[in-house]
Amino acid sequence: MEVVRLEFASVPEIASANAMSPGLIDEMMTELRPIFRDYKKRIGELYRPRMIAILADGLTPSEASDVADFFRSELGRRILGGVSRNYSPDATLDGVAQLEEDEEFEAMREDVETDLLNANAAAMQELRDEDFATLARLATKKPGLLKINAMMPRIVDMRAEMENEQPNAQEEARIKSAFEGVFAQ
């Protein structure tokens, strides 16, 4: 939602309207939040089975269990937290505008990959030397952990599709109604 807020604030007409009516963007965010929540749920239900299929294709049940155990561990949670904290969809958002103009899926894919790699790299920079030693020991003991990297191209492809998933007709109608309601006030 913060990304959307920043995007709205960067549109001169919306920024001007917000200057004339302070809090306009905040009202828009309040109205859009439940719509985006429902959109996110729909997208999750659509893409989660596909992610599971990618992981099932690349990992044995034992390896999947090892990966799950790792990401439940203190170190795994710190890494996921670091990725989450450092994820910034700048390239992806820039690519959305580009994609709308020329419909190049590969450009979107590269942008998603760039954002994910940047988040991963930043998360890894937060680790200590002993964390890297632990990772090396775990990778030797549980080689399934290393298979995640081999699956990344398929995961990135799916994420690019997901990022480009447009609102359906009902969601678009709700968005339009929310905007009209806020501007009517």
Residue pairs with C-beta under 8 A, 6 or more apart in sequence:
1 29
1 32
1 33
1 36
3 89
3 93
4 29
4 32
4 36
5 25
5 29
7 93
8 14
8 15
8 18
8 25
8 28
9 15
9 18
9 25
14 24
14 25
17 24
17 183
18 24
18 25
24 182
27 182
27 185
28 178
28 179
28 182
31 178
31 179
31 181
31 182
32 175
32 178
35 171
35 174
35 175
35 178
38 171
39 167
39 171
42 168
42 171
43 162
43 165
46 165
47 158
47 161
47 162
47 165
50 158
51 155
51 158
54 151
54 154
54 155
54 158
55 64
55 67
55 151
56 64
57 151
58 147
58 148
58 150
58 151
58 154
59 67
59 144
59 147
60 144
62 144
63 142
63 143
63 144
63 145
63 147
64 144
66 142
66 144
66 145
67 144
67 145
67 148
70 76
70 138
70 142
70 145
71 77
71 79
71 80
75 131
75 134
75 135
78 126
78 127
78 131
79 123
79 124
79 127
80 123
81 123
82 119
82 122
82 123
82 124
82 126
82 127
83 119
83 120
83 122
83 123
84 119
85 122
85 123
86 118
86 119
86 122
86 123
87 115
87 116
87 119
88 115
88 118
88 119
89 115
89 163
90 115
91 110
91 111
91 112
91 114
91 115
91 118
92 108
92 111
92 112
92 114
92 115
92 163
94 111
95 107
95 108
95 110
95 111
95 112
96 108
96 163
96 164
98 104
98 107
98 108
99 105
99 107
99 108
99 164
105 160
105 164
108 160
108 163
108 164
109 156
109 157
109 160
111 160
112 156
112 159
112 160
112 163
113 156
113 160
116 152
116 156
116 159
127 135
138 145
139 145
139 146
167 175
